[in-house]
């Protein structure tokens, strides 16, 4: 497949939603190119991107002649169209648990500490309140996720096979570390993260390894 025919992922390096999709693409051995979008800036790059996704949010994936937006939607599209290296268990109950973890993170944690919300909060209440807010909501969500994972995790989030739950969990752990959350409170989450963080697919997807990463910036600013 020539580079011009490769899927294109509109991504921002420290977006955990983009991180999820990069992991899944890597796990499924799907070659793709990255089109960086700095969602913090209101310049031409972001204005042009709204033609791809009117919400102006990453990720968006151009694949199979289609534009797919919203990270969980993209993950399920990849799972349904690229069944190799399956990321959903065959067991119905385990599939429900994978979706459970994904939704707890997607709906209950990430939106409350995403970069747009925190930037707005900082403009109103200051940087200290921004950090406290992020820590509060990550801890609030992780207490619930930890309790659930303790009942059905195996080597990974759901049993002993990597799943979409792990694609969502590891990026949220990255955010937790960035916001100085004490992960020792969450031994199951920490164990799974330590198991996967150096896995080639996860390592390649890490925000610090992205072409648009600014390693000199203070990571608590995201």
N, C-alpha and C positions, 0 to 999 in steps of 0.2 A: 504494500500500500504506500503510495507516494505521500509526502508530507502534506501536500495540498488537499488530500482526501482524509487526513486524520481528523478525528473529532477535535473540537476546540472547546476548551474549558475557560470560561470567564471566571477569574479567581482573584481573590485578594489574599496575600500571604498569611495574615493573621486572622482571617475569617475562619472560625471553627466549622461553619457550614461548608465552606470550600474544602477544608481539610478532610471532612467526611468523604466527599466525592473523590478527592485525589486518592484516598486510601482504597476505595472500592475499585476505581479504575486500575490501580496498581495490582490489587489482588487478582483481578480478572485478566491481567496481562493485556490490557487495552492501551495501545499507544495513543497518545494525544498531545496536543500542543496547548500551551497556556497563553491566554490573552490577559495580562494583568489589568485590573481595574482598581484604582485607588479610590475607595468609596468614601474616604474622608475629605477628598477634594471635590470642588464643584466646577472643575475645569472642563475642557473639551472632551477629555477621556470619559468622564462620568456622563456628560450630556449625550454623547454618542451611544454609550452603553444603554441608555434608556430606550433606544430603538430596539434593543435586544430584549430587555426586561423593563417594562414601564415602571416597575417598583424601584428600579435602580439598585437592587440588592443582588449580591453574588451568593451562590454560584448560578451560572447558566451554562448549559452544555449544548453545543451544536453537534448533533450526531444523527446519522441515518437520514439526513435531509430535514431534520426537525430541530426546533429549539425547545429544550426542556428546562424549566426553572423550578426552584424550590428543592432543597437538598434531599429530603426524604423521597420526594417524587422522583428525582433523578436516580436515587439508589434503587428504588423499586423498578424503574424502567430498565436499568442495567441488569437487575436480577431476572427480569422477565424476558429480556431480549438476548442476554448473554449468559445462558445457564451454566457455562463452564465455571469451575471454581465457585460453586453455589455458596451464597452467603445467608441463605435461609434454610433452617433444618427441614427435613421431610416430616418429622413428627409435628402434628397439629398443635399440641400443647406447647412444645418448645418454640414453635413459630409465634405463638401468642406472647411468649415471654420476650422474644427478640423485639417484637413490636412494642411491648410494654417499656422496655429500657429505652428504646428510641424515642418514644413519646414523652417519657418522663424528662429526658434531656431536652428534646426539641421544644416541648411546650412548657415545661416547668422550670427550666434553668436558663437555657441559652438566651431566650428573648429578654430576660430580666437583667442580663449583664452584657448585652451585645454592644458593639462599639458606638452605634448611633445613639442608643439610650444613654449610655454613660457619658458620651461627649455632651449631650444636652444637659444631663444632670450636673456635670462639672461646671458648665456655663452659668448655672443657677446657684449651686451650693458650694462649689469649690472642689479641689482635687482630693482632699481628705475624705469628704463625704462620698465621692465617687468610689474610692477604694473600699470604704466601709459597706457601701451598698452592694458592690460586687461580691465581697466576702460573705455578706449576710445571705444573699440568694443562692450562691453556690453551696454554702454549707447547708442551707435549708433543703435544697434538692438532693445533695449528696447523702444526707442522713437517710432519706427515703430510698435512694438507689442502693446504698450499702445494705440496708435491711433486706431489700428484695434479692439482691445478688447473693447474699449469704444463704438464701434458701434454694437457689437453683443453679448457681454458677458451677462450672467444672474448672478445667484449665483456663477457660475464657469466660466471657460474660454469661453465656447460656450453653452449658455442657462443655464438651472438649473440642469443638470446632469453631473457628473464627466465623463470626456472623456480622450482620449489619449493626447489631448492638455494640460490637467492639468498634465499628467504624464511627459510631457516635460517642462512645465513652472516652476513647483516648484523646480526641480533640478537646473534650470538656475538661479532662485532667490537665491538659496543657494550659488551658485558661486558668484553672485553679492554681497551678504553680505560678503563673504570671501574676496572679492577684494575691500571692502569698498566703494561700489557704493551707492550713496544717493537715496534710493528707494522712498523717499517722492515725488520725481519728477514724480512717476508713480503710482498714486492713485488706478487705476484699478488693476494693477499687484499686488500691495501691499495688497489690499483688498482680492483678490483671494488667495494669499499666506496665509494670516492670517486665512482665512476660512478653509484651508486644512492642514496646517502644523502640526496640532495636531490630524488630522484624523488618526485612528489606522493604516491604510495601509500605509499612508505617513510617519507617525512617525516611524514605524518599519523599513522602507526603508531608513531613514535618514542616511547619511554617518557616523554621530557620534555614531550611534547605531550598526555599523557593527563589526564583529569579528576581522577584520584586521585593525580597526581604531587605530591610534596612537594619542590619545587625547593630548599628551604632545607636539606634533609638532606644529610649527607656521603655522596656517591654510592659511596664505597668500603665503606659499611656494608651493601651489598646482596649 
